[in-house]
Amino acid sequence: MHNWASDSIALSKQQAYAAHVLMRRPSMTARIEQRRQTVEVVCFLHATLMELTDIAIAIEAKRCCGVICWHSALQAALPRGFWTPSLVRSQLPQDGPARHPYDAFTTN
């Protein structure tokens, strides 16, 4: 697929080919001409990759927004100069891996 120029096929057409793969029973796929089968499977993989990439970006954006909102709320709640990374770490459970998103950005 990395050598195939998928830009030559419109995105709507790629999605239609991908839909054909999803709607067809696997036993029917074997009866299709090899070239068409290849095009449909490649379009299916390409459409699925794009969809999963969009989902991953949306999840990461939500996580980043959560960290930013948490940080902003903490800054607003505590007096200026009072908030420190060590204070945050001291409030976390010590029995396992850090559960708070901020700990991924701090070092001991």
C-alpha positions in Angstrom: 0.0 0.0 0.0 2.9 2.4 0.7 3.8 2.2 -3.1 0.2 2.7 -4.2 -1.0 6.2 -5.2 -4.3 6.3 -3.3 -4.6 10.0 -4.1 -5.7 9.1 -7.6 -9.0 7.7 -6.1 -11.4 10.2 -4.6 -11.9 9.8 -0.8 -15.7 9.1 -1.3 -14.8 6.3 -3.8 -12.3 4.9 -1.3 -15.0 4.9 1.4 -17.4 3.2 -0.9 -14.9 0.5 -1.7 -14.3 0.1 2.1 -18.1 -0.2 2.7 -18.2 -3.0 0.1 -15.6 -4.9 2.0 -17.6 -4.5 5.3 -21.0 -5.5 3.7 -19.8 -8.5 1.9 -19.5 -12.0 3.4 -15.9 -13.3 3.5 -16.9 -16.3 1.3 -18.1 -13.9 -1.4 -14.7 -12.0 -1.4 -13.0 -15.0 -2.9 -15.3 -14.9 -6.0 -14.3 -11.3 -6.9 -11.7 -10.5 -9.5 -8.2 -10.3 -7.9 -7.5 -6.7 -9.0 -10.9 -5.4 -7.7 -10.4 -7.3 -4.4 -6.9 -5.7 -4.0 -8.3 -2.2 -4.6 -11.2 -2.8 -2.2 -9.0 -4.2 0.6 -6.4 -1.4 0.2 -9.2 1.2 0.3 -10.6 -0.5 3.4 -7.3 -0.4 5.1 -6.7 3.2 4.2 -10.2 4.3 5.3 -9.8 2.4 8.6 -6.4 3.9 9.2 -7.8 7.4 8.7 -10.7 6.7 11.0 -8.6 5.3 13.8 -6.1 8.2 13.4 -9.0 10.6 13.9 -10.1 8.7 17.0 -6.6 8.7 18.5 -6.3 12.5 17.9 -9.7 13.1 19.5 -8.8 11.0 22.5 -5.4 12.7 22.9 -7.0 16.2 22.6 -9.5 15.3 25.3 -6.6 14.1 27.6 -4.6 17.3 26.9 -7.6 19.4 27.6 -8.1 17.6 30.9 -4.5 18.2 32.0 -4.7 21.9 31.1 -8.1 22.3 32.8 -6.8 20.5 35.9 -3.7 22.7 36.0 -5.7 25.9 35.5 -8.1 25.0 38.3 -5.2 24.1 40.6 -3.5 27.4 39.9 -6.7 29.3 40.6 -7.4 27.4 43.9 -4.0 27.8 45.5 -2.3 31.1 46.5 0.5 32.3 44.1 3.8 30.6 44.8 2.2 27.9 47.0 1.8 25.3 44.2 4.9 23.2 43.5 5.3 19.9 41.8 6.6 18.3 45.0 3.4 19.4 46.8 1.3 17.7 44.0 3.4 14.5 44.2 3.1 14.4 48.0 -0.7 14.2 47.7 -0.6 11.2 45.4 -0.9 7.6 46.6 2.5 6.0 47.1 1.5 2.4 46.6 1.8 2.2 42.9 2.5 4.0 39.7 1.5 7.7 39.5 -2.1 8.1 38.5 -2.2 11.8 37.8 -1.5 13.2 34.3 0.9 15.8 35.7 3.3 13.2 37.0 4.2 12.2 33.5 5.9 15.6 33.1 7.8 15.7 36.4 11.0 14.0 37.5 12.1 12.9 41.0 
